[in-house]
Every structure is written in structure tokens, then in C-alpha cells.
Amino acid sequence: MEGSVEARVSHEVDRWLQWLPRWRPGTHRSRVRLCQRCFGSPILAAAGLDVDVPHPVQHSFSMRMKGVIDLAVDDYTARNLPMLHREIRLAEERKARRPYRAGEGLDPEFAGLEVDPEPVADQPFLFTLGGLEQEAAAEAAEPAPRPFTPEEKEALREEVRLADEFAKQLGRRICVELAQHRYRIGNAVERLVEPQVADMLADLDRELDAPGWPG
């Protein structure tokens, strides 16, 4: 497992570095809500991406590392936690039968982001992708599964605890491994991200200093 985790982390760092030259600052209105995946992430801190880095750059890296964890946890669950594995498989089968899934099949750079912009007061949307997904899920609703017995509930809770603990241990291992990649990650941000941010701030400064600006 040690070698496979190290190789997978290195591979995903390589893929992120290949994607980074294509990143451009967004022109859309920024969101007010914090990304729960990225805010306070120890993985981003271990990679040196937790301070003064645009969120899309952080998010892309975070989701690639999440993919490493998810794959390993899925394998661990399939081999060691039969009840949890069965429930996850059934949930995935139910989800696959939905006719519309807004956030499905996205590249890691976009996975986990909200599919709709934040609402604006007094400007309601005609529809939202999230709303369409909820409608599709309601139309495809299935009968509720058989309820668990108290013994089954306790066994499932224990398996969930073991899966969570495995994921936390793996996350700590990834943080240690990322220390080996901090230099090339930081170098790429310095070369490819910081100049674009500086240009964007310079453009904003010129607009604020324009003669026609009020005051």
C-alpha cells in the first residue's frame, strides 16, 4: 500500500501540473460561501497551497487528492466492510437510475463545485440545474428499503467508523508524501498563477484610477 499511495499521489500531482497552464482567472461573480472541501484543508496546507492561491487552483488539487483517498477507501471497504460496501453499491445503483445528474462525470477541476450560481435578491432563476436534478430524483423515487435491525445498525455504524478512520490515516500519509512535492508545486504556482493574479490586480488598479471613476 505504501508504494501504491506514493505513486498515486505523485501521478495526481503530475496531472495537476499538466492542467495548471490552462487555468485562467475567472470573470464571473465570486461566491460568498466558503468551499468546505478546501477551507482549512490539511492537504492544501501540506502542499503549500493554503495561502494566497485562487480557489479554483486549490480546488483542482484538493479534488485530485480526494480521488486518491476515495479509491483506496473503496478498495478497503470492498475487502473488509461487507455491510457498508453493500449499502454503497445499492446507493450507487439507485443514483445511476436517475435520468439526470447535474454534477456527474466532471473533470476533477470542476467536481464538487456548486452547479448553480448563488441567487440574487429579486432576480429568481427560471430553473436551476440542482432543481432539475431534484425533480428527476423525485420522479425516479423507489420504495424505501427494509429498515435495519438494531444489531445491523450497530454493525453498520462500526463499519462506517472503520472506513472513516482508514480515510483519516490515509489523509495523514498523503500530507507527509506531499512534502516531497512542495517545491515543484510552489514553483508552478509562482510561474503560472501569480503573474495572472498580478495582471488582474493591475487591471483593477488602472480601472480605479481611471479619470471617469466617481470621486
Order of alpha helices (4+ residues) and beta strands (2+ residues): alpha-alpha-alpha-alpha-alpha-alpha-alpha-alpha
